[in-house]
Amino acid sequence: MTKLTIPFALFLAAGLTSAAALTGCGAGNVANNGTDENGEDLDPNNPPPSPFPEEPFPEDGTCGDINAVVDGLTPTVQLLIDQSGSMDANFGNSDRWDSVYSTLMGNGGVVGELQSTIRFGLSLFTSNGGNAGGQCPVITSVNADLNNFAAIDTIFGGSGPEGDTPTGESIDAVVAQLQADPNPGRKVIVLGTDGEPDTCAEPNPQNGQAESIAAAQRAFDAGIRVYVVSVGDDVGAQHLQDMANAGSGIPVGGADNAEYFVALNPQDLVDAFGTIVGGVAGCVFTINGQVDPAKASQGLVALDGDELEHGTEWTMLDGKTFEVLGDSCEIIKDGSLHHVSAAFPCGTIVIE
């Protein structure tokens, strides 16, 4: 029997901006006030032991568990924006580029409204003829941070459409950037693009679909969810579906489909980005492993030593993420340290 210890990241709703380290082992039970049963402060580097029995699944064995002390961890949203030349195409009363800029950076835009509670970063991507043009991909980035509007606007507002669309290589580069970011909260890439992808090796024709899908899968495997927004209708529906599935850990070409977004006018853009970024909320844990959602109820999740009920107090969102719900989520968000534990039997989880 192989046992997998699952690292995880937590992101919480807008308005919570504290941070704490994760992982470790320790002793004691936990109350809902950031202290153990002896009144000692919880230590993020030395959590109490799991409240579950030593062998919670005697027949199947335990193939996945987590045990950590957490507080509010601020989410990171890296905006990966296609800078290719076609972004100057007409889009409503403006063009695609300016419409995306206005949605994100304009008066009442996503970044300005949420910058105090979400760590926003920006990566503009393009190439100048792929590898033949020198550096590829060409990425202009602003590292994610809170209250980052001015830094992002300096880059975004002074840039414009040019070049090609090496989407796969650009996703890989941004994943590496996010992996180097020490912030422990959940990390998300929001890809805004208006065309089929190419590659650094072959900027024309645009045959980079497989590379882009593989890059989105690698991002998800690294614990980074990828959302995709098509600016206009030039990206094929099948590729958008494949990218959405790959970026959310759902099998590409399978029976289940993740949501993707097609914006045909400026209001559609506002709705798409608002839905995605607004969804970066709740008490969501990302695990390193693949739980069968149909069997997730066999798992155990506890908060501060109290087991939570599947379906009403916690649920699997997909094979990689589970969410603590309702009053239990509100407890996690109260500003104190809390002890979160989970265990999954071998019959529910695929070791990766």
MIKOL-416584 format. One record per residue (C-alpha): x, y, z; residue in one letter. Coordinates in Angstrom, 2 decimals. Layout:
BEGIN
<site u="X" v="Y" w="Z" code="A"/>
...
//
This chain:
BEGIN
<site u="0.00" v="0.00" w="0.00" code="M"/>
<site u="1.34" v="3.37" w="-1.03" code="T"/>
<site u="0.50" v="6.36" w="1.11" code="K"/>
<site u="0.38" v="9.80" w="-0.48" code="L"/>
<site u="0.73" v="12.92" w="1.64" code="T"/>
<site u="-1.09" v="15.67" w="-0.21" code="I"/>
<site u="0.14" v="19.26" w="-0.12" code="P"/>
<site u="-2.58" v="21.79" w="-0.69" code="F"/>
<site u="-3.36" v="25.44" w="-1.16" code="A"/>
<site u="-6.32" v="27.37" w="0.20" code="L"/>
<site u="-7.91" v="30.50" w="-1.12" code="F"/>
<site u="-10.60" v="32.46" w="0.61" code="L"/>
<site u="-13.25" v="34.99" w="-0.25" code="A"/>
<site u="-12.64" v="38.63" w="-1.06" code="A"/>
<site u="-11.85" v="40.67" w="2.02" code="G"/>
<site u="-9.42" v="38.21" w="3.61" code="L"/>
<site u="-5.77" v="39.01" w="3.06" code="T"/>
<site u="-3.73" v="37.34" w="5.81" code="S"/>
<site u="-1.33" v="34.46" w="5.07" code="A"/>
<site u="0.26" v="31.48" w="6.81" code="A"/>
<site u="2.63" v="28.62" w="6.14" code="A"/>
<site u="1.31" v="25.09" w="5.64" code="L"/>
<site u="2.18" v="21.42" w="6.35" code="T"/>
<site u="3.79" v="19.66" w="9.30" code="G"/>
<site u="2.87" v="17.38" w="12.24" code="C"/>
<site u="2.27" v="17.95" w="15.94" code="G"/>
<site u="0.06" v="17.18" w="18.95" code="A"/>
<site u="-3.22" v="18.26" w="20.57" code="G"/>
<site u="-6.86" v="18.86" w="19.67" code="N"/>
<site u="-8.16" v="22.16" w="18.38" code="V"/>
<site u="-10.86" v="24.63" w="19.33" code="A"/>
<site u="-12.37" v="27.23" w="16.99" code="N"/>
<site u="-10.35" v="30.11" w="18.45" code="N"/>
<site u="-6.87" v="29.43" w="17.06" code="G"/>
<site u="-5.72" v="27.48" w="20.13" code="T"/>
<site u="-5.46" v="23.81" w="21.04" code="D"/>
<site u="-7.23" v="22.09" w="23.95" code="E"/>
<site u="-4.58" v="23.39" w="26.35" code="N"/>
<site u="-5.03" v="26.99" w="25.25" code="G"/>
<site u="-1.74" v="27.01" w="23.36" code="E"/>
<site u="-1.62" v="28.88" w="20.09" code="D"/>
<site u="-1.78" v="26.74" w="16.96" code="L"/>
<site u="1.48" v="26.56" w="15.05" code="D"/>
<site u="1.23" v="26.48" w="11.23" code="P"/>
<site u="4.54" v="24.61" w="11.14" code="N"/>
<site u="3.48" v="22.05" w="13.74" code="N"/>
<site u="-0.19" v="21.07" w="13.34" code="P"/>
<site u="-1.97" v="18.73" w="15.74" code="P"/>
<site u="-2.35" v="15.13" w="14.58" code="P"/>
<site u="-5.24" v="14.14" w="12.37" code="S"/>
<site u="-8.44" v="13.65" w="14.38" code="P"/>
<site u="-9.30" v="10.51" w="12.41" code="F"/>
<site u="-8.47" v="6.99" w="13.67" code="P"/>
<site u="-4.95" v="5.79" w="12.99" code="E"/>
<site u="-6.35" v="3.42" w="10.36" code="E"/>
<site u="-9.56" v="5.17" w="9.15" code="P"/>
<site u="-10.01" v="2.77" w="6.23" code="F"/>
<site u="-8.90" v="-0.66" w="7.51" code="P"/>
<site u="-10.12" v="-2.51" w="4.41" code="E"/>
<site u="-8.81" v="-0.18" w="1.69" code="D"/>
<site u="-5.95" v="1.62" w="3.43" code="G"/>
<site u="-5.33" v="5.37" w="3.33" code="T"/>
<site u="-3.81" v="6.57" w="0.06" code="C"/>
<site u="-4.32" v="10.28" w="0.54" code="G"/>
<site u="-4.33" v="12.61" w="3.52" code="D"/>
<site u="-3.67" v="16.23" w="4.48" code="I"/>
<site u="-3.12" v="17.75" w="7.89" code="N"/>
<site u="-2.33" v="21.42" w="8.39" code="A"/>
<site u="-3.01" v="24.60" w="10.28" code="V"/>
<site u="-4.25" v="27.37" w="8.00" code="V"/>
<site u="-5.51" v="30.90" w="8.01" code="D"/>
<site u="-6.70" v="33.09" w="5.15" code="G"/>
<site u="-4.49" v="32.73" w="2.10" code="L"/>
<site u="-4.84" v="35.34" w="-0.63" code="T"/>
<site u="-5.50" v="33.96" w="-4.15" code="P"/>
<site u="-3.33" v="34.83" w="-7.14" code="T"/>
<site u="-4.84" v="35.51" w="-10.57" code="V"/>
<site u="-2.35" v="35.84" w="-13.42" code="Q"/>
<site u="-3.98" v="37.45" w="-16.47" code="L"/>
<site u="-2.42" v="35.88" w="-19.58" code="L"/>
<site u="-3.46" v="38.15" w="-22.47" code="I"/>
<site u="-2.93" v="37.44" w="-26.16" code="D"/>
<site u="-1.00" v="40.33" w="-27.69" code="Q"/>
<site u="-1.12" v="39.03" w="-31.27" code="S"/>
<site u="-1.83" v="41.35" w="-34.18" code="G"/>
<site u="-5.41" v="40.14" w="-34.64" code="S"/>
<site u="-6.36" v="41.72" w="-31.32" code="M"/>
<site u="-6.80" v="44.99" w="-33.22" code="D"/>
<site u="-9.91" v="43.59" w="-34.98" code="A"/>
<site u="-13.19" v="45.44" w="-34.50" code="N"/>
<site u="-15.13" v="44.53" w="-31.39" code="F"/>
<site u="-18.32" v="46.46" w="-30.75" code="G"/>
<site u="-17.48" v="50.15" w="-30.79" code="N"/>
<site u="-13.81" v="49.48" w="-30.12" code="S"/>
<site u="-11.31" v="46.73" w="-30.90" code="D"/>
<site u="-10.54" v="43.50" w="-29.08" code="R"/>
<site u="-7.43" v="44.78" w="-27.33" code="W"/>
<site u="-8.99" v="47.95" w="-25.96" code="D"/>
<site u="-12.12" v="46.06" w="-24.91" code="S"/>
<site u="-10.09" v="43.60" w="-22.85" code="V"/>
<site u="-8.11" v="46.49" w="-21.37" code="Y"/>
<site u="-11.28" v="48.37" w="-20.44" code="S"/>
<site u="-12.86" v="45.28" w="-18.89" code="T"/>
<site u="-9.87" v="44.68" w="-16.67" code="L"/>
<site u="-8.47" v="48.15" w="-16.09" code="M"/>
<site u="-11.23" v="50.65" w="-16.85" code="G"/>
<site u="-13.46" v="52.48" w="-14.39" code="N"/>
<site u="-15.13" v="49.76" w="-12.32" code="G"/>
<site u="-12.95" v="47.11" w="-13.99" code="G"/>
<site u="-12.03" v="43.76" w="-12.50" code="V"/>
<site u="-8.50" v="44.63" w="-11.34" code="V"/>
<site u="-9.34" v="47.96" w="-9.76" code="G"/>
<site u="-12.36" v="46.59" w="-7.94" code="E"/>
<site u="-10.69" v="43.48" w="-6.49" code="L"/>
<site u="-7.00" v="44.39" w="-6.20" code="Q"/>
<site u="-7.14" v="44.72" w="-2.41" code="S"/>
<site u="-8.25" v="41.10" w="-1.92" code="T"/>
<site u="-6.81" v="39.24" w="-4.94" code="I"/>
<site u="-3.16" v="39.23" w="-6.00" code="R"/>
<site u="-3.36" v="40.19" w="-9.69" code="F"/>
<site u="-0.50" v="39.79" w="-12.14" code="G"/>
<site u="-0.27" v="40.36" w="-15.90" code="L"/>
<site u="1.49" v="38.50" w="-18.69" code="S"/>
<site u="1.14" v="39.77" w="-22.27" code="L"/>
<site u="2.31" v="37.15" w="-24.77" code="F"/>
<site u="3.30" v="37.17" w="-28.42" code="T"/>
<site u="6.22" v="36.36" w="-30.73" code="S"/>
<site u="7.87" v="37.98" w="-33.72" code="N"/>
<site u="7.75" v="35.13" w="-36.19" code="G"/>
<site u="8.39" v="32.43" w="-33.62" code="G"/>
<site u="11.92" v="31.18" w="-33.12" code="N"/>
<site u="12.96" v="32.83" w="-36.39" code="A"/>
<site u="12.32" v="36.22" w="-34.82" code="G"/>
<site u="14.56" v="35.63" w="-31.82" code="G"/>
<site u="13.12" v="35.24" w="-28.35" code="Q"/>
<site u="9.96" v="33.13" w="-28.24" code="C"/>
<site u="7.60" v="33.49" w="-26.55" code="P"/>
<site u="7.86" v="37.21" w="-25.92" code="V"/>
<site u="6.21" v="37.74" w="-22.55" code="I"/>
<site u="5.85" v="41.06" w="-20.77" code="T"/>
<site u="4.96" v="40.34" w="-17.17" code="S"/>
<site u="4.03" v="42.05" w="-13.95" code="V"/>
<site u="4.42" v="39.78" w="-10.93" code="N"/>
<site u="1.26" v="39.26" w="-8.94" code="A"/>
<site u="0.68" v="41.32" w="-5.82" code="D"/>
<site u="-2.06" v="43.03" w="-3.88" code="L"/>
<site u="-2.95" v="46.59" w="-4.87" code="N"/>
<site u="-1.17" v="46.04" w="-8.16" code="N"/>
<site u="-3.34" v="48.21" w="-10.43" code="F"/>
<site u="-0.75" v="50.90" w="-11.10" code="A"/>
<site u="2.04" v="48.46" w="-11.97" code="A"/>
<site u="-0.24" v="46.46" w="-14.29" code="I"/>
<site u="-1.64" v="49.59" w="-15.92" code="D"/>
<site u="1.83" v="50.91" w="-16.69" code="T"/>
<site u="2.53" v="47.82" w="-18.81" code="I"/>
<site u="-0.94" v="47.07" w="-20.15" code="F"/>
<site u="-1.81" v="50.67" w="-20.96" code="G"/>
<site u="1.43" v="51.22" w="-22.87" code="G"/>
<site u="1.20" v="48.06" w="-25.00" code="S"/>
<site u="-0.70" v="47.04" w="-28.10" code="G"/>
<site u="-1.28" v="44.16" w="-30.52" code="P"/>
<site u="1.66" v="42.76" w="-32.45" code="E"/>
<site u="3.01" v="39.43" w="-33.61" code="G"/>
<site u="1.91" v="35.83" w="-33.15" code="D"/>
<site u="0.19" v="33.49" w="-30.66" code="T"/>
<site u="2.53" v="30.93" w="-29.00" code="P"/>
<site u="-0.06" v="29.97" w="-26.40" code="T"/>
<site u="1.37" v="26.67" w="-25.16" code="G"/>
<site u="4.88" v="27.97" w="-24.59" code="E"/>
<site u="3.45" v="31.05" w="-22.89" code="S"/>
<site u="1.36" v="28.99" w="-20.47" code="I"/>
<site u="4.46" v="26.97" w="-19.58" code="D"/>
<site u="6.43" v="30.16" w="-18.92" code="A"/>
<site u="3.74" v="31.62" w="-16.68" code="V"/>
<site u="3.39" v="28.35" w="-14.76" code="V"/>
<site u="7.12" v="28.49" w="-14.02" code="A"/>
<site u="6.71" v="32.10" w="-12.89" code="Q"/>
<site u="3.85" v="31.20" w="-10.56" code="L"/>
<site u="5.69" v="28.20" w="-9.15" code="Q"/>
<site u="8.51" v="30.54" w="-8.16" code="A"/>
<site u="6.02" v="32.79" w="-6.34" code="D"/>
<site u="6.22" v="31.94" w="-2.60" code="P"/>
<site u="2.65" v="33.03" w="-1.87" code="N"/>
<site u="0.87" v="29.90" w="-0.57" code="P"/>
<site u="-2.64" v="30.76" w="-1.78" code="G"/>
<site u="-4.38" v="29.25" w="-4.76" code="R"/>
<site u="-2.99" v="30.25" w="-8.17" code="K"/>
<site u="-5.11" v="30.69" w="-11.30" code="V"/>
<site u="-4.32" v="31.61" w="-14.91" code="I"/>
<site u="-7.02" v="33.41" w="-16.91" code="V"/>
<site u="-6.17" v="33.15" w="-20.62" code="L"/>
<site u="-7.72" v="35.78" w="-22.88" code="G"/>
<site u="-7.10" v="35.01" w="-26.56" code="T"/>
<site u="-8.72" v="35.74" w="-29.89" code="D"/>
<site u="-7.19" v="33.13" w="-32.19" code="G"/>
<site u="-6.07" v="29.57" w="-32.66" code="E"/>
<site u="-2.63" v="29.01" w="-31.13" code="P"/>
<site u="0.63" v="28.65" w="-33.00" code="D"/>
<site u="4.03" v="27.60" w="-31.66" code="T"/>
<site u="7.52" v="29.03" w="-31.53" code="C"/>
<site u="8.63" v="26.39" w="-34.02" code="A"/>
<site u="5.73" v="27.05" w="-36.42" code="E"/>
<site u="4.16" v="30.50" w="-36.11" code="P"/>
<site u="2.19" v="29.94" w="-39.31" code="N"/>
<site u="-0.14" v="28.20" w="-39.87" code="P"/>
<site u="-1.73" v="28.12" w="-36.45" code="Q"/>
<site u="-1.24" v="24.46" w="-35.59" code="N"/>
<site u="-0.44" v="24.77" w="-31.88" code="G"/>
<site u="-3.63" v="23.26" w="-30.48" code="Q"/>
<site u="-2.05" v="20.08" w="-29.10" code="A"/>
<site u="0.82" v="22.01" w="-27.50" code="E"/>
<site u="-1.60" v="24.43" w="-25.84" code="S"/>
<site u="-3.78" v="21.64" w="-24.47" code="I"/>
<site u="-0.74" v="19.83" w="-23.11" code="A"/>
<site u="0.48" v="23.05" w="-21.45" code="A"/>
<site u="-2.91" v="23.56" w="-19.77" code="A"/>
<site u="-2.77" v="19.99" w="-18.49" code="Q"/>
<site u="0.73" v="20.57" w="-17.12" code="R"/>
<site u="-0.50" v="23.71" w="-15.40" code="A"/>
<site u="-3.32" v="21.83" w="-13.71" code="F"/>
<site u="-0.95" v="19.05" w="-12.68" code="D"/>
<site u="1.18" v="21.77" w="-11.04" code="A"/>
<site u="-1.85" v="22.91" w="-9.03" code="G"/>
<site u="-2.66" v="25.93" w="-11.24" code="I"/>
<site u="-6.15" v="26.10" w="-12.75" code="R"/>
<site u="-6.42" v="27.55" w="-16.28" code="V"/>
<site u="-9.56" v="29.34" w="-17.47" code="Y"/>
<site u="-10.01" v="30.39" w="-21.09" code="V"/>
<site u="-11.89" v="33.33" w="-22.59" code="V"/>
<site u="-12.25" v="33.66" w="-26.37" code="S"/>
<site u="-12.32" v="37.31" w="-27.45" code="V"/>
<site u="-14.48" v="37.00" w="-30.57" code="G"/>
<site u="-15.45" v="33.83" w="-32.37" code="D"/>
<site u="-12.24" v="32.97" w="-34.22" code="D"/>
<site u="-11.24" v="30.18" w="-31.82" code="V"/>
<site u="-12.89" v="26.86" w="-32.61" code="G"/>
<site u="-15.41" v="25.56" w="-30.10" code="A"/>
<site u="-13.68" v="22.17" w="-29.89" code="Q"/>
<site u="-10.33" v="23.71" w="-29.04" code="H"/>
<site u="-11.92" v="25.94" w="-26.40" code="L"/>
<site u="-13.63" v="22.92" w="-24.88" code="Q"/>
<site u="-10.41" v="20.91" w="-24.90" code="D"/>
<site u="-8.52" v="23.78" w="-23.26" code="M"/>
<site u="-11.20" v="24.23" w="-20.61" code="A"/>
<site u="-11.14" v="20.52" w="-19.80" code="N"/>
<site u="-7.34" v="20.36" w="-19.73" code="A"/>
<site u="-7.12" v="23.42" w="-17.50" code="G"/>
<site u="-9.58" v="21.98" w="-14.99" code="S"/>
<site u="-8.32" v="18.40" w="-14.87" code="G"/>
<site u="-11.21" v="16.90" w="-16.81" code="I"/>
<site u="-10.27" v="14.33" w="-19.50" code="P"/>
<site u="-10.04" v="15.92" w="-22.94" code="V"/>
<site u="-12.61" v="14.43" w="-25.27" code="G"/>
<site u="-14.49" v="12.71" w="-22.45" code="G"/>
<site u="-18.13" v="12.80" w="-21.46" code="A"/>
<site u="-17.73" v="15.67" w="-18.99" code="D"/>
<site u="-17.10" v="19.26" w="-20.06" code="N"/>
<site u="-15.71" v="22.24" w="-18.18" code="A"/>
<site u="-17.06" v="25.73" w="-18.79" code="E"/>
<site u="-15.36" v="28.05" w="-21.26" code="Y"/>
<site u="-16.28" v="31.58" w="-22.28" code="F"/>
<site u="-16.86" v="33.20" w="-25.68" code="V"/>
<site u="-17.20" v="36.99" w="-25.71" code="A"/>
<site u="-18.84" v="38.41" w="-28.83" code="L"/>
<site u="-19.20" v="41.94" w="-27.50" code="N"/>
<site u="-17.81" v="44.10" w="-24.69" code="P"/>
<site u="-20.56" v="43.13" w="-22.24" code="Q"/>
<site u="-19.77" v="39.46" w="-22.81" code="D"/>
<site u="-16.17" v="40.23" w="-21.81" code="L"/>
<site u="-17.30" v="41.93" w="-18.62" code="V"/>
<site u="-19.51" v="38.95" w="-17.79" code="D"/>
<site u="-16.81" v="36.37" w="-18.57" code="A"/>
<site u="-13.98" v="37.93" w="-16.59" code="F"/>
<site u="-16.36" v="38.86" w="-13.79" code="G"/>
<site u="-17.64" v="35.29" w="-13.50" code="T"/>
<site u="-14.17" v="33.76" w="-13.47" code="I"/>
<site u="-12.49" v="36.18" w="-11.09" code="V"/>
<site u="-15.56" v="36.48" w="-8.92" code="G"/>
<site u="-15.45" v="32.70" w="-8.56" code="G"/>
<site u="-12.06" v="32.92" w="-6.85" code="V"/>
<site u="-13.85" v="32.73" w="-3.52" code="A"/>
<site u="-14.76" v="30.16" w="-0.91" code="G"/>
<site u="-12.71" v="27.69" w="1.10" code="C"/>
<site u="-11.21" v="25.54" w="-1.62" code="V"/>
<site u="-8.32" v="23.08" w="-1.19" code="F"/>
<site u="-6.28" v="21.78" w="-4.13" code="T"/>
<site u="-4.78" v="18.32" w="-3.67" code="I"/>
<site u="-1.95" v="16.53" w="-5.44" code="N"/>
<site u="-3.76" v="13.42" w="-6.61" code="G"/>
<site u="-6.95" v="12.59" w="-8.47" code="Q"/>
<site u="-10.04" v="11.74" w="-6.45" code="V"/>
<site u="-12.95" v="10.02" w="-8.18" code="D"/>
<site u="-15.77" v="12.54" w="-7.48" code="P"/>
<site u="-18.34" v="9.74" w="-7.59" code="A"/>
<site u="-16.59" v="8.09" w="-4.61" code="K"/>
<site u="-15.59" v="11.28" w="-2.79" code="A"/>
<site u="-18.18" v="10.73" w="-0.06" code="S"/>
<site u="-16.02" v="7.85" w="1.19" code="Q"/>
<site u="-13.39" v="10.40" w="2.19" code="G"/>
<site u="-13.16" v="12.21" w="5.52" code="L"/>
<site u="-12.73" v="15.95" w="6.08" code="V"/>
<site u="-12.49" v="17.64" w="9.48" code="A"/>
<site u="-12.22" v="21.22" w="10.71" code="L"/>
<site u="-10.75" v="21.87" w="14.15" code="D"/>
<site u="-11.12" v="18.20" w="15.01" code="G"/>
<site u="-14.81" v="18.00" w="14.09" code="D"/>
<site u="-15.68" v="15.76" w="11.14" code="E"/>
<site u="-17.66" v="17.53" w="8.40" code="L"/>
<site u="-20.58" v="15.99" w="6.54" code="E"/>
<site u="-20.07" v="15.37" w="2.84" code="H"/>
<site u="-22.55" v="17.21" w="0.64" code="G"/>
<site u="-23.57" v="19.82" w="3.18" code="T"/>
<site u="-20.32" v="20.85" w="4.87" code="E"/>
<site u="-17.81" v="19.84" w="2.20" code="W"/>
<site u="-17.89" v="18.69" w="-1.40" code="T"/>
<site u="-15.53" v="17.73" w="-4.22" code="M"/>
<site u="-15.52" v="20.37" w="-6.96" code="L"/>
<site u="-13.50" v="18.19" w="-9.32" code="D"/>
<site u="-10.89" v="15.47" w="-9.02" code="G"/>
<site u="-8.33" v="17.90" w="-7.59" code="K"/>
<site u="-10.25" v="20.28" w="-5.37" code="T"/>
<site u="-12.64" v="20.05" w="-2.46" code="F"/>
<site u="-14.51" v="22.92" w="-0.82" code="E"/>
<site u="-15.51" v="23.46" w="2.78" code="V"/>
<site u="-19.04" v="24.90" w="2.77" code="L"/>
<site u="-21.39" v="27.10" w="4.74" code="G"/>
<site u="-20.79" v="27.87" w="8.40" code="D"/>
<site u="-17.60" v="25.80" w="8.38" code="S"/>
<site u="-16.16" v="28.03" w="5.67" code="C"/>
<site u="-17.13" v="31.09" w="7.68" code="E"/>
<site u="-15.23" v="29.68" w="10.66" code="I"/>
<site u="-12.10" v="29.30" w="8.51" code="I"/>
<site u="-12.46" v="32.91" w="7.43" code="K"/>
<site u="-12.75" v="34.37" w="10.94" code="D"/>
<site u="-9.11" v="35.47" w="11.08" code="G"/>
<site u="-7.91" v="32.80" w="13.51" code="S"/>
<site u="-5.72" v="29.82" w="12.76" code="L"/>
<site u="-7.62" v="26.59" w="12.10" code="H"/>
<site u="-6.80" v="22.91" w="11.74" code="H"/>
<site u="-7.95" v="21.23" w="8.51" code="V"/>
<site u="-7.59" v="17.49" w="7.94" code="S"/>
<site u="-8.69" v="15.15" w="5.17" code="A"/>
<site u="-8.20" v="11.47" w="4.38" code="A"/>
<site u="-9.19" v="9.40" w="1.34" code="F"/>
<site u="-9.21" v="5.60" w="1.00" code="P"/>
<site u="-7.17" v="3.96" w="-1.74" code="C"/>
<site u="-10.33" v="3.09" w="-3.64" code="G"/>
<site u="-11.15" v="6.76" w="-4.27" code="T"/>
<site u="-7.83" v="8.31" w="-5.31" code="I"/>
<site u="-5.42" v="7.82" w="-8.17" code="V"/>
<site u="-1.77" v="8.25" w="-7.21" code="I"/>
<site u="0.01" v="10.63" w="-9.59" code="E"/>
//
